[in-house]
Amino acid sequence: MASNRVTIQDLADSLGLSKFSVSRALSGKPGVGEATRNRVIRAAHSMGYRVNQDVNYTAGHILFVRQEIDPVSSELWLNIMHGAEQEGEKLGFAILPRQARHLNDAAPLDSSIVGIILAVPRPSEWSALAARTGLPVVCASYASPMERIDQVVGADWESGYAVARMLAGLGHRNMAFVHGSATPMGRAERFRGFRDGASTVEDAVVDDIVFDESQGFRSAFFRYLRSGKEPTALFCAHDGIAIAVISELLRLGIRVPEDVSVVGFNDFASATHMSPRLTTVRTPQVEMGAAMVRCIAERMASAEARNRPPVRLALVSEIIERESAAQAGKTDWLARVLEAAG
């Protein structure tokens, strides 16, 4: 039976080098330039060839480009960067955090920079500048359609679909997606999946509640109720919104989950620091950071790899069930809450 094990000849063929040069590079022997040695070892890591850990080499630096981080999303980006650092350490890369404005500098990037991670909510604002460097670029959110850069995200549509099916299994038929007035692509995909999941259940209805996060949830919620809606479950675009929603429901005398179930997204640390603890979708944030480093390493392995079409990689999440979601209850709280609100 043929073996799938990567050989020195495989590496040589991939890199366009002689078997002799590859062998000396991998063994740490003289006679091979540092740039060639680094290139060979990067390719070996990428292709799964076991490398002698005693061979010193520098794979280079990867810019981790970020914008000013708001309190809600800071945990997300820090976890992604942690994953990038862990994978970078394995493959010989150093991760250099930089503010996005660094890409606007007139001076060229240092020659040690071998790739760029765009850890920004809207990569289209910076991707053209990043791509102009000629380096491999991968973003941690949705690239523009047909854009020639790699992308690593969570499987947002699948997550929304799974949440709808879970809530429907608990008897919920009147549900809403709660999100801010500005809806990034990831949130839009969750909402689309949520509606698609609900569409597979007879009599299930999904609406959306849009509100300005700086002004709070209450007024938007009352507008929604006065339109004749009677929700028993709310799926929130992220955990920060879910926490604000639960706080407002409890202030209104609406019990969670007995009257209204609430589901979040991301599984931030705060999800377990509240009562009731939040049922939410755990996204593979650390794994996303690691996958982006691997994308860059694979692009660097050979000229052929650099010219492959961009990839759109979606990592599957999981639902973490806690106390904020339960069997659908009655909506006998609705008249009381509307009357109290005038």
N, C-alpha and C positions, 0 to 999 in steps of 0.2 A: 504494500500500500504506500502511495506517495506521501512524503512528509511535508507538512506545512511550515516547518521550522525555517526561519530566516537565516540565510547563510551570508558569509562575507562576499561571495559572488553576487548575491542579490543586491547587497548594498552597493557594490561596485557598479553594477549595471544601472541601478537607479540614479547614481550620482555622476555617471560618466567618468569614473576614475578606474585606475588599474586595481586589481585585487591586491597587489603588493602594497600600494599606497594606503588602501583601506586597512589592511592588516597592521601596518606600522602605526597608523593613527589610533587604532583601537588598543594597541598594546602599549602606547605611550613611548615608543622608540623614536629616536631622532630621525631626521631626513624628511619630515613632513612639516609644512608650515602650520603656524597656529590657526590661521583661518581655515585651512583644509581640515585640520584635526577637529576643530569645533563643528564644522559642517558635517563631517562623518559621524561624530558622536550624536549630534542632533538627529540625524537621519536614523541612526541605530535605535535611539529611544523611540522615535516616531513609529518605526517599523516593527518594534518589539524584539530587537536583538539584545541579548544580555551583554551589558557593558561592564568592564572591569571598573569597580568603584574607586580604585586607586589612581586611575588616569585623571589628571587635572585638566579641566577645560572650562571655558566660559561661554555659555550659550548666549549671553547678552541680557539686556534690560528690556522690560515691557512696560510701557507707560500705561498706568491705570488712570484714565482721564475721567474726572468727575466734576459736577457743578456744586454750588452751595447746597448743602444737604439740609432739608427741613427735618424737624424732630420725628415726623411720622415715618419717613422713608430711610432714616439714618441706619436703622438696624438692618434693613435689606441690603444696602450698599456695603456696609461693613462686613456682613456675612459673605457676600459675593467676593469682596477683596480678600477675605480670609481664605476662601477656597482657591483663589488665584495664587496666593502666596504659598499655600501648601503644595499645590501642583508645580509651581515654579521651582520650589526647593528640590523636588524630585527630579526635574528635568534640567536643572542648572540655570534657571532664569531668576533674575531679581526683579521684583515688582516695584515700580516707582510711582506712587500716587502724585498726581498733578491736577491742579484746577484746569477746567476746560479752556480758560483764556490763554493757557500756555501754548495752545495750538495757533494763536494769533500772533505769536512772537515772530519778528522778521528773521531772526537768526535761525539757521538750519538746526535740526535736531542733532544731538550728539551721535557719533557713529556707533556707539555701543547700543543704541536703541534698535531693536529688531522687530517690534510689533507694537500695536496700540489696541487697548481695550477701551471702548466707549461705555462707561458706566454712568450714563445720563438718561433722564426720562424720555427725551426726544432727540435721538441720535442724528436725525436729519439736519439739525441745526449745526452740527459739528463734523459730520461724516465727510463732506467734501474737502474740508481742510485736512482731515486725517488721511484721506485717500491720496491727496496731493503729495504726501511724503513718499509714496511708492512702497510703503511697508504693509505687511498683512494687518488688516483691521477687522475687529470683531466687536459687535455691540451687544449689550446686555438687555436690550429692549428692541422693539420692532423697527427694522430698517424700512426705508421707503420701498414701495413696490419696484421690483426689478433692479434695486440698487446693488452694485457690485462689491458688497462687503458681506462677511459672515455674520450670523446672528444666532445667539443662544438665549432662549426664553423659557419660561414655564409653559406647560400645555394649557393655556388659558381656556380655550373652547371646551376641552375635555373636563376641566375643573368645573365650569359652570354647568355642563351637562350632568355631571355626577351629583352636584349639589341639588339640582332639580329632582333627580331621581330619588335621592335620599329623602328629601322633604315630602315628595309625593308618597313614598313608602310609609311615611308617618301620618298620612291622611291629609296633608295640606293640598288645597286646591286653589286658594287665592294667595298668590305670592307676589313680591315686588323686589326689584333690584334697586339698591340705594347707592347713589354715586354723586360725585360733585358735578358742578356745572361744566368743568373741563374734563373730557373723557379721553385719556390716552388709549392707544390701540389695545393694550393688554386688557384694560377694563371693558372696552367694547367687545372684545372676544369672549370674555367671561359672560357678559350679558347675552351675547348671541348663543353661547352654549346653554345658558340657563333657559332661554326661551325654547331652544330646540329640544332640550331634555323634557321640559314641561309639555311640549306638543305631543309627546308619545303617551301621555296620560289623559284619559277622557275627562273632560270638564275642568282641567287645570288651566288657570289663567295667570299670566305673568305681566306685570306692569313695571314701570320704572318711576322712581321718586328722585327727582333731580333737585339738589339744593346747593346753595353757596356755603362751603364748609366754614368760611369765616363768620357767617351769620347764624349758624346753628341749624338743627334739624326740625325744630318744633313747627315753624310756620309752614314749611314745605309739607310736613306730615299732615297738618290740619287741612291744607288745600287738597291733599290727596283724599282724606277721609270725607270731606264735604262734597267731593265729586261722586260719592256713592260707593266707594271702595270699602271692602271689609277684609283686610289682610290678616292671615294667621301666621305668616312667615315672611321674614325679610332677609335677603342675601345682600351683604354689604361689600362694596368694591375692595375694601381692605380693612384690617383690624382696627385701625384708628377710627374709621367711620363707625364700625360696629360698636366700639366702646362708647362713642358719643351717642349713638342711637339707643343703646341699652340704658344709659344714664337718663336720657330724656324720657323714655318710656316709663321707667320707674318713677320719675318725678311726676308723671301724669297719672300714676296709680295703675299702670298697665303692667301686669306681672309677666316676667320672662323666666321660663318658657310657657307657663300655664295659659296665658292669653295670646302671646305672640312669640314665636321662635325667632332667634336671630343667629345668623351664620356669618363669620368673617372670612378673611382671606390673608394668608401669609404665615400665620402662627407665630407672631412676634411674642416676646417674653411677657408682654402685658396681658396676653390672652389668658394666662393662668393667675394673674394678680388681681382678679376682679371676682365679684360674685353676682350672678352665677358665672362660673368659668366658661370661656367662649368656645363653642364649636366652630371650627375654622378649617381652612384648607392649608395644609403645610406644603409650602413650595420648597424645592430643592436648591436653596440659595447658595450654599457652599459648593455644591456640585456644579452649579452654573459657572461659578468662577473658575473651577478646575477645568471644565469643558472648554472655556474660552482660551485658556493657556494652551490646551492640547490643539485647538484649532490653529493657533499661531505656529506651534511647533511643527504641525503637519504641513503647513504652507511653506515652511522654511526647509523642508526635507529635500526638495528637488525643484528644478525649474518646472517640471511637469505638474507638480503639486500646486505651485504658485498660480498656474494657469487654469486650474480646474474651476468649474462654475461655483459661485458662492453657495454656501450651505445655509439652510434654515433649520436649526436644531431646537426641538421642543422637549424639555424634560418633564416627565409625568409627576404630578403632585399626588397627595393623599389627603383624605378627609379625616380630621381628628375630632371624634365625637366627644363632647363634654356636656355640660348641664344647660347650655343656653338654647338647645333645640330638643323638642319632645313631640309627642303626639299632638295633632291639631286640636285646639280647644274651641270653645264657642266664642262668638263675638258680642256677648252681652255687655261687655265693657264699653262698647262704641257709643251708645246713647249717653251714658254717664259722662264720658270724656268730652263729647261734643257740647253737651249742655254746660259743663263747667267752663269750657272755653268761650261760651257765648256765641 
